[in-house]
Each structure stands twice: as C-alpha cells, then as structure tokens.
Amino acid sequence: MTDSQGDRYDVRADDVSGQLVVGRDNTVTRLEVASSATTPVTERELAELHAEFARVRALVPQDAPEADRARELLDELEESATAPDADGLSTMAYVRRWFSRHLPALTEAVTGLVVHPVVIHLVELAGGAVADEFHQRFGA
C-alpha cells in the first residue's frame, strides 16, 4: 500500500483468499446459510452408502491373491468412512493407496467411496480439524 495523494492509497493484493475490505467507513455484512453440516445423515443415505460398499466389494476378483486383504481393507474403509475422525482419514488414505498398488483396476471405485457425498456429509458433521484435513487430503 502506498500513499498516493494525502489520504488516498493505491492498494494491490496478490493471492487473496476470502474477503478484503479497503477504505473508510465500510460496512461489512455477512450472511450465513445453513450448511449440510447441520443436518444429520439419514438412515436412507447411510443405506445407500453401505450398498455402494457392497457393490465395490463385489468387484473384487475372487481369484486374486489379494482378494481377502482387499475385502478386509474395504471393511476398514467402511468403518472409517461412516464414523470419520483423524485416524480414520489415515485409514482412508492408506486403503486408497493400497488399491492403487495392488488392485489398480478398483482404484477409481475405492476413491468414489472415499469422496462419496454421504462420506463428505459425515466428515462435515465431524467438523473442525477432521473436515479441514479431509479436504486437504482428498480435495472433496
């Protein structure tokens, strides 16, 4: 910010995130809209999520050497996704990485579980650091 004419300033800002207010006698009004983080996940939504996990489990090749481990990891992912916390986020990342290394054909399906709208809603309900970390890790 530089003084250009007495009380006037030229203001230049790069990479501003959020609001920026410059000047005198400004009034800033903030309107908060209820987010999905305030509404609980319904039983129907949870049932849809569980059905999606069942669908992905059915995609695991029965004859694959890693089939048993893949199903175990999907169970862990389902548990972490339906009750997200900081440890659960690590589990989600690990499971996704494991599938990309061992059963790459299912990576997209597993990623779809991680960023499923119901999982995102549950993460937002968890709030705070859990939600922030989820968005940093998975960008959803």
Secondary structure, DSSP 8 states (H G I E B T S, - for coil): -EEEETTEEE---SS--S----SSS----------GGGS---HHHHHHHHHHHHHHHHHS-TTSTTHHHHHHHHHHHHHHHHS--HHHHHHHHHHHHHHHHH-GGGHHHHHHHHT-HHHHHHHHHH-HHHHHHHHHHH--
